[in-house]
Structure formats: structure tokens, C-alpha cells
Amino acid sequence: MGSWVEGMNEPFENSEAWRSARVLTNLVYSLCREGLLSRDFGLRDQLQRAALSVMNNVAEGWESLNTGEKRQAYNYARRSCGEVRSMNYILIDNHFVTETTNRQLHEQCERPGD
């Protein structure tokens, strides 16, 4: 089943939103393997699930043939970006990440919603 519903003959992997969500997910997974965050199982797991949800919901929306389902999947992706951004404040407030990493994560969270 292709992505022709989007008006393009391309798979979701070529979508800018999905590629940005993939970068976000990989950034989160990388952060979760390091330092104190790797031992905070609750925060780490929630952060990973939220980032992965962004990537998967973009793919799901892209592949959907139903406009309502497509919109709903993209909305879930956007909400998950908000969840990651919210947890990013916990990361900086509790010194899990540097200010540079915090900014990078925040900026990456905003890209999939563009």
C-alpha cells in the first residue's frame, strides 16, 4: 500500500516529518543510554515511548487511506512531541542533559510538527 493518498508516490520514509521524527527518536535513545538518565527507568521509558510514538504515528498517518484516521495519527504524533518537550524540562531541571542538548532536543521536537 503506497502513499499515493498524500498525493505523492513515495513511502513514508521519504517524508520530512518522518525523517525528523526518526532523528528525534534516535537522539532520545542515545540520551537514554548515558549517565543518570540510563538509571531513571520511569523517565527513560516514558521518554523513549513518547519519541517512538512520534515516529510511528507519522508513518501510520502517512499510510492511512482514511482522511480522519490520517488526521488523528498526525495529531497523536504532535501530542507526543509535546510530551517529549515537557519531559525535556525535567531533563534540564535535574541536570540529565546540558543546555546545548536541551536546546537540540527541543528544536528537534518542533520539526515533526512543521
Summary of the structure (lengths in Angstrom):
residues: 114
radius of gyration: 14.8
end to end distance: 24.9
largest distance: 45.1
contacts: 354
relative contact order: 0.18
helix: 78%
strand: 0%
